Amino acid sequence: MRIVLYTVFFLAAFRAAGQDSIAWTKDFELPVSSNAGWAIDNFNQVYIAEKDHLTKIDPKGKQLFEQSLKKYGQIKTIDARNPLKILIFSEQQQSIFYLDNTLSKQENDIDLSEFDLSYVTMVSGSSQMDKIWTFDQDNSKIKLLSQNKAQIIQLENTAGILEMKHIRQFFEQSDRLFVIDSLKGVYQFDIYGTLIQFLPEENIIWAAVSGEYLYLLKNNKIEILNLATLNKKTISLPLEEKISEFAVNQNTIFFRTPDKLHKFSISPF
């Protein structure tokens, strides 16, 4: 799953109110299975891939569109950074395809085997036009795919060279590629594949990035880290259930628990 994070309001509320002083208002919850893929876009529209169907939900929790994905099996990754060109990754089929804002198919499938990749387990869209980041688990290889073969970038043997062994997430945000190792920390690469920062962190459940801020879910709290100054603050969360993933957009935050997706509005008090 790919999560787009826009947190101007959220960060302003946090600064204004101080640590642990966020007011949470629950808007709705949606049932989801434990293996469902999901994402939000910058309009707070929700995309849920469950079994052989993809559903698009409006900001009030009402279904807008549904599309059958039988051909592709269980969808693992949805990247909705561009709601007019939604990237879908099928690990089972080792292919990528795009949908428009009505969930209609746009282009031909991209067969990942054509790019000298053995078994891709993670992908991310990019702000660079027609480029896609991929992680090949078999070879521990990061590869930036491009229609222009001369612009393809490849990082070999990340498990051996960078000691990445427990990769939890893999996404581009703010023109940087972030690789989250749940036990070691956060690796940050530029758009050319050069490692520019490593932040040692342990027991990361989920992470997201907006601008210069890194958000880490740990022990039912979110740590907010300024990537430039490394200053850190912490906020408590509104659910007692175990949270495995989250996404933030302006004054809204979504939480994934074992069988539900929860939407909250946030404000300072």
C-alpha positions as CSV (number, residue, x, y, z in Angstrom):
1,M,0.0,0.0,0.0
2,R,1.1,3.5,-0.8
3,I,0.0,6.4,1.6
4,V,0.0,10.1,0.5
5,L,0.5,12.4,3.5
6,Y,-0.5,16.1,3.6
7,T,-0.2,17.4,7.2
8,V,-0.2,21.2,7.2
9,F,-3.3,21.5,9.3
10,F,-2.3,18.5,11.5
11,L,1.1,19.9,12.2
12,A,-0.2,23.4,12.9
13,A,-2.8,21.9,15.3
14,F,-0.1,20.0,17.1
15,R,2.2,23.0,17.4
16,A,-0.7,25.2,18.7
17,A,-2.0,22.7,21.2
18,G,1.2,21.1,22.4
19,Q,2.0,17.5,23.1
20,D,-0.9,15.1,23.6
21,S,-3.4,17.9,23.2
22,I,-5.2,16.9,20.0
23,A,-9.0,16.6,20.0
24,W,-10.2,13.5,18.0
25,T,-13.7,13.3,16.4
26,K,-14.6,10.0,14.8
27,D,-16.3,10.4,11.4
28,F,-16.9,6.8,10.4
29,E,-15.4,3.3,10.2
30,L,-15.4,0.7,7.4
31,P,-15.0,-3.0,7.8
32,V,-11.8,-4.4,6.1
33,S,-10.3,-7.8,6.1
34,S,-6.8,-8.4,7.5
35,N,-5.2,-8.8,4.0
36,A,-7.0,-5.9,2.3
37,G,-4.9,-3.3,0.6
38,W,-5.9,0.4,1.0
39,A,-5.0,4.0,0.3
40,I,-6.3,7.5,0.5
41,D,-5.9,10.4,-1.9
42,N,-5.6,14.1,-1.2
43,F,-9.4,14.5,-1.4
44,N,-9.9,12.0,1.5
45,Q,-11.3,9.4,-0.9
46,V,-10.5,5.9,0.2
47,Y,-9.5,2.9,-2.0
48,I,-9.9,-0.6,-0.6
49,A,-8.8,-3.7,-2.5
50,E,-10.4,-6.8,-0.9
51,K,-10.5,-10.3,-2.4
52,D,-11.1,-9.6,-6.1
53,H,-12.7,-6.2,-5.9
54,L,-11.5,-2.6,-5.6
55,T,-13.9,-0.1,-4.0
56,K,-13.7,3.7,-4.0
57,I,-15.3,5.4,-1.0
58,D,-16.2,9.1,-0.7
59,P,-15.0,11.3,2.2
60,K,-18.3,10.6,4.1
61,G,-17.9,6.8,3.9
62,K,-20.3,6.2,1.0
63,Q,-19.3,3.9,-1.9
64,L,-18.7,5.6,-5.2
65,F,-17.3,3.0,-7.6
66,E,-16.4,-0.7,-7.6
67,Q,-14.2,-2.6,-10.0
68,S,-13.5,-6.4,-10.4
69,L,-9.9,-7.4,-10.2
70,K,-10.3,-11.1,-10.6
71,K,-7.5,-11.3,-13.2
72,Y,-4.9,-9.9,-10.7
73,G,-5.6,-11.7,-7.5
74,Q,-5.2,-10.0,-4.1
75,I,-4.0,-6.4,-4.6
76,K,-1.2,-5.5,-2.2
77,T,-0.4,-1.9,-3.2
78,I,-2.6,1.0,-4.2
79,D,-0.8,4.3,-4.9
80,A,-3.4,7.1,-5.2
81,R,-1.0,10.1,-5.1
82,N,-2.6,11.0,-8.5
83,P,-6.3,10.3,-8.2
84,L,-6.7,10.6,-12.0
85,K,-4.0,7.9,-12.5
86,I,-4.1,5.4,-9.7
87,L,-1.2,2.9,-9.6
88,I,-2.2,-0.7,-8.8
89,F,0.4,-3.5,-8.1
90,S,-0.4,-7.2,-8.3
91,E,2.3,-9.2,-6.5
92,Q,0.7,-12.4,-7.7
93,Q,0.8,-11.4,-11.3
94,Q,4.0,-9.4,-11.0
95,S,2.4,-6.5,-12.9
96,I,1.4,-2.9,-12.6
97,F,-1.5,-1.1,-14.1
98,Y,-3.3,2.2,-13.8
99,L,-7.0,3.2,-13.2
100,D,-8.7,6.5,-13.7
101,N,-10.9,8.3,-11.1
102,T,-13.9,6.0,-11.9
103,L,-11.6,2.9,-11.5
104,S,-11.6,2.2,-15.2
105,K,-8.5,0.7,-16.7
106,Q,-6.2,3.2,-18.5
107,E,-3.1,1.6,-20.0
108,N,-1.7,-1.8,-20.8
109,D,-0.2,-3.7,-17.9
110,I,3.4,-3.3,-17.1
111,D,5.0,-6.7,-16.9
112,L,7.8,-6.5,-14.3
113,S,9.6,-9.5,-15.7
114,E,10.6,-7.4,-18.7
115,F,12.8,-5.3,-16.4
116,D,15.2,-8.0,-15.2
117,L,13.4,-8.4,-11.9
118,S,13.0,-11.7,-10.1
119,Y,10.2,-11.2,-7.6
120,V,9.0,-7.7,-6.7
121,T,7.2,-7.4,-3.4
122,M,7.0,-3.6,-3.1
123,V,6.4,-0.7,-5.5
124,S,5.9,3.0,-5.3
125,G,4.8,5.6,-7.7
126,S,7.0,8.7,-8.3
127,S,6.7,12.4,-8.8
128,Q,9.0,11.8,-11.8
129,M,6.8,11.3,-14.8
130,D,6.4,7.7,-16.0
131,K,8.8,6.3,-13.3
132,I,8.2,3.6,-10.7
133,W,10.3,2.4,-7.8
134,T,10.4,-1.3,-7.2
135,F,11.9,-3.6,-4.6
136,D,13.0,-7.1,-5.8
137,Q,13.0,-9.3,-2.7
138,D,14.9,-12.2,-4.3
139,N,17.9,-10.1,-5.1
140,S,17.4,-7.4,-2.4
141,K,17.5,-4.9,-5.3
142,I,15.9,-1.5,-5.6
143,K,15.2,-0.4,-9.1
144,L,13.7,2.8,-10.6
145,L,11.9,1.8,-13.8
146,S,11.5,4.2,-16.7
147,Q,10.2,4.0,-20.2
148,N,13.5,5.5,-21.2
149,K,15.9,2.6,-20.5
150,A,18.8,5.1,-20.1
151,Q,17.1,6.5,-17.0
152,I,16.7,3.3,-15.1
153,I,18.5,3.3,-11.7
154,Q,19.4,0.2,-9.9
155,L,20.8,-0.4,-6.3
156,E,22.1,-4.0,-5.9
157,N,22.2,-6.1,-2.7
158,T,20.7,-3.7,-0.2
159,A,20.5,-6.5,2.4
160,G,24.3,-7.0,2.2
161,I,25.5,-3.4,1.7
162,L,22.9,-1.5,3.8
163,E,21.8,-4.4,6.0
164,M,18.2,-4.0,5.1
165,K,16.5,-7.2,6.2
166,H,13.1,-6.3,7.7
167,I,11.6,-3.9,5.1
168,R,8.1,-2.8,6.2
169,Q,7.5,0.1,3.8
170,F,8.8,1.5,0.6
171,F,7.6,4.8,-0.8
172,E,8.6,8.0,-2.5
173,Q,7.5,11.3,-0.9
174,S,8.8,14.8,-1.3
175,D,11.1,13.7,-4.1
176,R,12.8,11.2,-1.8
177,L,12.6,7.4,-1.6
178,F,12.0,6.1,2.0
179,V,12.7,2.5,2.9
180,I,11.5,1.6,6.4
181,D,13.2,-1.3,8.1
182,S,11.0,-2.0,11.1
183,L,13.9,-3.1,13.3
184,K,16.7,-0.9,12.1
185,G,15.3,2.5,11.0
186,V,14.6,4.8,8.1
187,Y,16.7,4.9,4.9
188,Q,16.3,8.0,2.7
189,F,17.5,8.2,-0.9
190,D,17.4,11.0,-3.4
191,I,15.7,10.6,-6.8
192,Y,19.0,9.3,-8.3
193,G,19.2,6.4,-5.7
194,T,21.9,7.9,-3.5
195,L,21.6,7.3,0.2
196,I,21.4,10.7,1.8
197,Q,20.3,9.9,5.4
198,F,19.8,7.0,7.7
199,L,17.9,7.4,11.0
200,P,18.3,4.5,13.4
201,E,14.9,3.6,14.9
202,E,13.6,0.4,16.5
203,N,10.2,-1.3,16.6
204,I,8.6,0.8,13.8
205,I,5.0,-0.3,13.1
206,W,4.2,2.2,10.4
207,A,5.7,5.4,9.0
208,A,4.7,8.3,6.8
209,V,6.4,11.5,5.5
210,S,5.3,15.0,4.7
211,G,7.8,17.7,3.7
212,E,10.5,17.7,6.4
213,Y,8.5,15.6,8.9
214,L,8.6,11.9,9.5
215,Y,5.7,10.2,11.4
216,L,6.4,6.9,13.2
217,L,3.8,4.7,14.7
218,K,5.2,3.0,17.9
219,N,3.6,1.6,21.0
220,N,0.2,3.1,20.1
221,K,1.7,6.6,19.8
222,I,2.9,8.7,16.8
223,E,6.3,10.2,17.0
224,I,6.8,13.3,14.8
225,L,10.4,13.8,13.8
226,N,11.8,16.9,12.0
227,L,14.1,15.5,9.4
228,A,16.2,18.7,9.3
229,T,16.6,19.3,13.1
230,L,15.9,15.8,14.4
231,N,13.6,17.3,17.1
232,K,10.9,14.9,18.1
233,K,7.4,15.1,19.6
234,T,4.8,12.5,20.5
235,I,1.0,12.3,20.4
236,S,-1.2,9.6,21.9
237,L,-3.9,7.9,19.7
238,P,-7.6,7.6,20.2
239,L,-8.1,3.9,19.8
240,E,-7.5,1.0,22.2
241,E,-7.5,-1.5,19.3
242,K,-4.1,-2.4,17.8
243,I,-3.3,0.0,15.0
244,S,-1.1,-1.3,12.2
245,E,-1.2,1.5,9.6
246,F,-2.2,5.1,9.3
247,A,-2.5,8.0,6.8
248,V,-3.0,11.7,7.4
249,N,-4.4,14.3,5.1
250,Q,-4.9,17.9,6.3
251,N,-7.1,17.7,9.4
252,T,-8.0,14.0,8.8
253,I,-6.3,10.9,10.0
254,F,-7.1,7.3,9.0
255,F,-6.2,4.3,11.2
256,R,-6.1,0.6,10.2
257,T,-7.0,-1.9,12.9
258,P,-7.3,-5.7,12.4
259,D,-10.8,-5.6,11.0
260,K,-11.7,-1.9,10.4
261,L,-10.5,1.4,8.8
262,H,-11.3,4.4,11.0
263,K,-11.5,8.0,10.0
264,F,-11.0,10.8,12.5
265,S,-11.1,14.5,12.3
266,I,-8.5,16.4,14.4
267,S,-8.4,19.8,16.0
268,P,-6.4,21.5,18.8
269,F,-8.0,22.3,22.1
